[in-house]
Amino acid sequence: MPAASNSGGAPARSKRADAQRNEQTLLSAAAEVFVVSGVDAPIREIAARAGVGVGTIYRHFPSRSDLVVAVYRHQVEACAEAGPTLLADAGSPLVALHRWVDLFVDFLVTKHGLAQAMQSDSSGFEALHTYFLDRLVPVCAQLLDAAVEAAETKPGTRAYELMRGIGNLCIGHDSDPERYDPRRMIDLLLRGLEQPRPH
């Protein structure tokens, strides 16, 4: 019996891998559209960005809230995985921190529409928020610790505080996008963390 199931296993696995890749492509496209147009963006816009038909999206995600939650989880994972990669590749912990914060801000823009998209499912939203903190606070802490160790930022800032501060700076963008650019304010915040260089 095991031999028969093994011989049929490879095609099933590759089919699963294909389906997973397709879903990741959809989620990446949806995330890009949500950042620009918000979580209420037309499904056809997401389908066009992903290069698929609208029906394909509904097959994977029967409702908009299913799609929004999946994008949320996809972005949390992307942010979590980016931290160590950026630390290894960016040249300095401070540069890595700045680049990670940029990804985090993209994620927060999508997150703002999440509660509305989930409507009455407050317990589901709470569970996602816990998941978000569990995955991202340690990554942010790792980046901050590395920057402190390299004497590029001042010690004493906690990851949760920094993430909370960035989140608060992002909130005003929705109501006044023409006159308020959260990224400029976040850049000032990060500059305030930098350790002055000796003259």
VENWO-V493025 format. One record per backbone hydrogen bond with DSSP energy under -1.0 kcal/mol. CO is the residue of the C=O (numbers start at 0). NH is the residue of the N-H. If there is no record, write none. Layout:
CO|NH ; CO|NH
This chain:
0|4 ; 1|5 ; 2|6 ; 3|7 ; 5|8 ; 7|11 ; 8|12 ; 9|13 ; 10|14 ; 11|15 ; 12|16 ; 13|17 ; 14|18 ; 15|19 ; 16|20 ; 17|21 ; 18|22 ; 19|23 ; 20|24 ; 21|25 ; 22|26 ; 23|27 ; 24|28 ; 25|29 ; 26|30 ; 27|31 ; 28|32 ; 29|33 ; 30|34 ; 31|35 ; 32|36 ; 33|37 ; 37|40 ; 41|45 ; 42|46 ; 43|47 ; 44|48 ; 45|49 ; 46|50 ; 46|51 ; 52|56 ; 53|57 ; 54|58 ; 55|59 ; 56|60 ; 62|66 ; 63|67 ; 64|68 ; 65|69 ; 66|70 ; 67|71 ; 68|72 ; 69|73 ; 70|74 ; 71|75 ; 72|76 ; 73|77 ; 74|78 ; 75|79 ; 76|80 ; 77|81 ; 78|82 ; 80|84 ; 81|85 ; 82|86 ; 83|87 ; 84|88 ; 85|89 ; 91|95 ; 92|96 ; 93|97 ; 94|98 ; 95|99 ; 96|100 ; 97|101 ; 98|102 ; 99|103 ; 100|104 ; 101|105 ; 102|106 ; 103|107 ; 104|108 ; 105|109 ; 106|110 ; 107|111 ; 109|112 ; 110|113 ; 112|116 ; 113|117 ; 117|120 ; 119|121 ; 120|124 ; 121|125 ; 122|126 ; 123|127 ; 124|128 ; 125|129 ; 126|130 ; 127|131 ; 128|132 ; 129|133 ; 130|134 ; 131|135 ; 132|136 ; 135|139 ; 136|140 ; 137|141 ; 138|142 ; 139|143 ; 140|144 ; 141|145 ; 142|146 ; 143|147 ; 144|148 ; 145|149 ; 146|151 ; 146|152 ; 147|150 ; 151|194 ; 157|161 ; 158|162 ; 159|163 ; 160|164 ; 161|165 ; 162|166 ; 163|167 ; 164|168 ; 165|169 ; 169|172 ; 171|175 ; 175|179 ; 180|184 ; 181|185 ; 182|186 ; 183|187 ; 184|188 ; 185|189 ; 186|190 ; 187|191 ; 192|153
